[in-house]
Amino acid sequence: MSSFAGLHTALSGLVAQRYGLDTTGANVANANTPGYSRQRVAMDPTNPSSTGTALFSRWDGPGTGVRVTDLQRVTDELVAARVRTERSTAQFMDVDRTAWARLEVSLGEPGDTGLTSRLSTMWASFQDLGNNPGSEAARTQVLQAARGVTDSLGASAAGVERAWNDQHSALKLALDEVNTTSAAVADLNTAIREATAGGQAPNELLDQRDALVIRLSELTGGQVRAGELNTVDVFVGGTAVVRGGRATELSVGAGGAGDLAAVRAGGAVGVTGIGGSGVDVPGGRIGAVLVGLNSTWPGVMDSLDAAAVDVATQVNAVHVTGAGLDGVTGRDFFTGTTAAGLTVALTDTDHVAAAVPGGGVLDATIADRLGAIGQQAGSPDAGWRRFVADVGAQAQAATRRSTAQSVVVGDVMAAREAVSGVDIDEELTNMVMFQRAYEGSARMLTAVDQALDTLINRTGLVGR
């Protein structure tokens, strides 16, 4: 081999160690960059020339240097898949927790404006009327207390209606974000495929795409499948929202329910893809929102309506048997079959029944029966308390699940950092290692230069 081959060997060391220093510097610079995966340089010894069969065309020496074979991105696909899964679950539970917390607020329990307090006030007003059945003020108080009950139920129903509408709007915004993110992932897939096909290492592009894919998982619970040339496909409920360099837009189903009443009538809110085909969203924020729109909030409204019907049914059943001050019987006290539509049917205080027919002005039999409804085993109060307790239990359970899942997410993110995160101490060690190797290659270059100087400029000068 030529005596000048040592220069190439030393040069290969300089180039490779400088590449290692540059990579270490990039790792240190991105130590606090979210989603960054550390990189490392893969080096292999270069093979000595051994072409041909002639005796003097071979080199049997120790090698011809080093070369950089790859710039590796340190990741673990199993850990990455678990990160996507756990963060998707966390988003689902967070939306569920928020929904139950908002429901608790809309019920106003415990508090002076809650139905529990308003029912107690109404029963107490009937008892006061029983103590003084001929009092105009007592009858007025009964009507005011009853309107407090209808107002409380109406306010709770309006709160549920607003929550449903807010979640429906949030669904549209989330789908817009899904479409934007999917398009970005498709664009990055194209760039990554072209870079990989050209022999480049698109590590930074892979980091950007992985961050977007995690966001897609958080929104939809989508699953990721590896494609060719480092591309990925993202599937949501069997529908490919990203396939290579193409993205599919999702939207709220055009034929789906547009309001809470439509859902309660048997409709449903859904998500559609290409050609209006339905897309099953299994998890993530959108999955939780769909559960709220189609199940949680309609179920709560059903319970509110049941409470309103229970109040009206039990009070009317007693009130129709009594007579007002004008002697007329058979009047309903409440009218309406929904929480939003329940109203006090009476406007004249003389129409409030306190006595049995023919019992006279001072008879308080019916008023006493009405006042005793709240103390019965099957009273509206008891049913409402069970509903409120169930809501409270659901809210606490949702909070516990969300809190526990946050811990799980923290653990998997720590596992990802252990694999892909930048350790400053390790990078500083690598930096010193590459620096010393670079210095050694430079010193070798100097030694070869000195040997060549002796060979070229000083050989044959002895004796002159």
Helices and strands as residue ranges (DSSP letters): H 5-29, E 39-45, G 55-57, E 66-73, H 77-107, H 115-131, H 136-197, H 203-220, E 223-226, G 228-230, E 232-236, E 239-243, E 246-247, E 251-252, H 260-264, E 271-272, G 274-276, E 278-279, H 284-291, I 292-296, H 297-319, E 334-335, E 343-344, G 349-351, H 365-372, G 373-375, H 380-420, H 424-453, I 454-458
